[in-house]
Structure formats: structure tokens, C-alpha cells
Amino acid sequence: MVKNGTRLQSQVCETQVIVIRTGEGLDDLRAGGVPMIPVGDAKSDGPIPDPALCAGNVMGKRYVGENGAEVLVTKAGAGTLTIGDAPLAIKDAKPLPASD
């Protein structure tokens, strides 16, 4: 079970994230179609990224899933972030109130 504050890294690119809010299915968080592993664990040589899931991600942006899961990208990479096969979306910033 992935918990808030868990740091994960991709096995196929340079992507690293911190879990901000856990959600259903976050145990299946992937980058480039390959499951992510805890930071510090050894990357295996076998996996290759899915070419359809290489749109990349942006450092410093929060990505959210349909189930409410949220991760913060701490190191950008080439892999698209997904939970299973469902891509995560960049979380929009809340507009500031107008100051008239």
C-alpha cells in the first residue's frame, strides 16, 4: 500500500514523484507503462517504455487521477504517468480572487 509522502521512481526514465494524496489503485502507478518503484531501489534492466506512453511529465506539477490520487513530480522524465492504463492529468491551479 502506497502512503502519503512515499517517494517513487521510474524504472525506464528519470521520473521521480512524491505521493501527495493516496487513492484507489495508486499501487499500480506507472511511468512509461512500467510500474514505479521506491526511490533507492535498484532499477531492473529488462523493462522498456511503451512508445505510446512517452509524452513526458513536468517537474513541479501535480498530477491527479480520476480516483483522487495526487502525485508531485520532483524530477521530470520521458514517461507518461498513469494508474494502470488511465493517464493522470495535470492539476489546474486555483484562480486567485480578484482584488479590486
C-alpha positions in Angstrom: 0.0 0.0 0.0 1.4 3.4 -1.1 1.2 6.0 1.7 1.2 9.8 1.6 4.8 11.1 1.4 6.1 8.0 -0.4 8.8 8.8 -3.0 8.8 6.7 -6.2 11.0 6.5 -9.3 10.5 5.2 -12.8 12.3 2.1 -14.0 12.5 3.4 -17.6 13.2 7.1 -17.4 14.4 9.8 -14.9 10.9 10.5 -13.4 10.6 10.7 -9.6 7.4 11.6 -7.7 6.2 12.1 -4.2 2.7 10.8 -3.3 0.6 13.8 -2.1 -2.8 12.0 -1.7 -3.3 8.3 -2.0 -6.2 6.9 -3.9 -7.6 3.7 -5.1 -5.3 1.9 -7.5 -2.2 4.0 -6.7 -0.3 0.8 -6.1 -0.4 0.5 -9.9 1.3 3.9 -10.6 3.3 3.7 -13.8 5.7 5.8 -15.8 6.1 4.9 -19.5 3.8 1.9 -18.9 6.1 0.3 -16.4 5.3 0.2 -12.6 7.2 2.7 -10.4 9.4 1.6 -7.6 10.5 3.2 -4.3 13.4 5.7 -4.6 16.7 3.9 -3.8 15.5 0.5 -5.1 17.7 -0.9 -7.9 16.2 -0.5 -11.4 15.9 -3.7 -13.4 17.4 -3.8 -16.9 14.5 -5.6 -18.5 11.6 -3.2 -18.9 11.3 -0.8 -21.8 8.9 2.1 -22.0 5.7 1.8 -24.0 6.2 4.2 -27.1 2.6 5.3 -26.7 3.3 6.4 -23.2 6.3 8.6 -23.7 4.7 12.1 -23.7 6.7 13.0 -20.6 5.8 14.9 -17.4 6.7 18.3 -16.0 8.8 18.9 -12.8 7.0 20.8 -10.1 3.5 19.9 -11.4 0.9 17.9 -9.6 -0.8 15.1 -11.4 -4.2 13.7 -10.4 -6.2 10.6 -11.2 -9.9 10.1 -11.5 -10.0 8.4 -8.1 -8.5 11.4 -6.3 -4.9 10.2 -6.2 -2.3 13.0 -6.5 1.4 13.0 -7.0 4.0 15.8 -7.3 6.8 15.4 -9.9 10.1 16.1 -8.3 12.3 15.0 -11.3 10.9 15.1 -14.8 11.3 12.3 -17.3 10.0 11.0 -20.6 7.4 8.6 -19.3 3.7 9.4 -19.1 2.3 9.0 -15.6 -0.6 6.5 -15.4 -2.6 4.5 -12.9 -2.9 1.2 -14.8 -3.8 2.3 -18.3 -5.5 5.6 -17.2 -3.3 8.6 -17.7 -3.0 11.2 -14.9 -3.9 14.8 -15.7 -2.0 18.0 -14.6 -3.9 19.6 -11.7 -5.1 23.1 -12.6 -4.1 25.9 -10.3 -6.9 27.5 -8.3 -7.5 31.1 -9.6 -6.8 33.8 -7.1 -9.6 36.1 -6.1 -9.8 39.4 -7.9 -8.5 42.4 -5.8 -10.4 45.5 -6.9 
